[in-house]
Amino acid sequence: MAEKLIQLRIDDEIRDKADAVFKRQGLSTQGAIKMFLTQVANTGHSPFDNLFSDPNK
């Protein structure tokens, strides 16, 4: 399986806080992001579904 590199910039404080949360769960931030993307790919759904759409439409 071929892999692609994803890079992003994030504020240091946000990264540090997220790292601490994931560490308590036994995860790295990289591992958590991989899990998130895998779950979205496997289910076809995102936690952001309907977040920006009008629920009355």
C-alpha positions in Angstrom: 0.0 0.0 0.0 1.4 3.4 -1.0 1.4 6.1 1.6 1.1 9.9 1.3 2.6 12.5 3.6 0.2 15.0 5.1 1.7 18.1 6.7 -0.1 20.8 8.6 0.7 23.8 10.8 -1.0 24.1 14.1 -0.5 26.5 17.0 2.0 25.1 19.6 -0.5 25.4 22.5 -3.2 23.5 20.6 -0.7 20.7 19.6 0.6 20.4 23.2 -2.9 20.1 24.6 -4.0 17.6 22.0 -0.7 15.6 22.6 -1.5 15.4 26.3 -5.1 14.1 25.7 -3.9 11.5 23.2 -1.0 10.4 25.5 -3.5 9.7 28.3 -5.3 7.4 25.9 -2.1 5.7 24.9 -2.0 7.3 21.5 0.3 9.7 19.7 -1.1 12.6 17.8 0.0 11.0 14.5 -1.7 7.7 15.5 -4.9 9.5 16.5 -5.0 11.4 13.1 -4.4 8.1 11.2 -7.3 6.5 13.2 -9.6 9.5 12.4 -8.9 9.4 8.7 -9.2 5.6 8.6 -12.6 5.8 10.3 -13.8 8.5 7.9 -12.6 6.5 4.9 -14.1 3.2 6.2 -17.5 4.6 7.2 -17.9 7.4 4.6 -19.0 9.7 7.4 -17.3 12.5 9.2 -17.9 14.0 12.6 -18.3 17.3 10.7 -21.3 15.9 8.6 -24.1 18.5 8.8 -22.0 20.9 10.8 -22.1 23.6 8.2 -25.4 22.8 6.6 -28.9 24.0 7.5 -30.7 21.2 9.3 -34.1 22.5 8.0 -33.2 21.8 4.4 
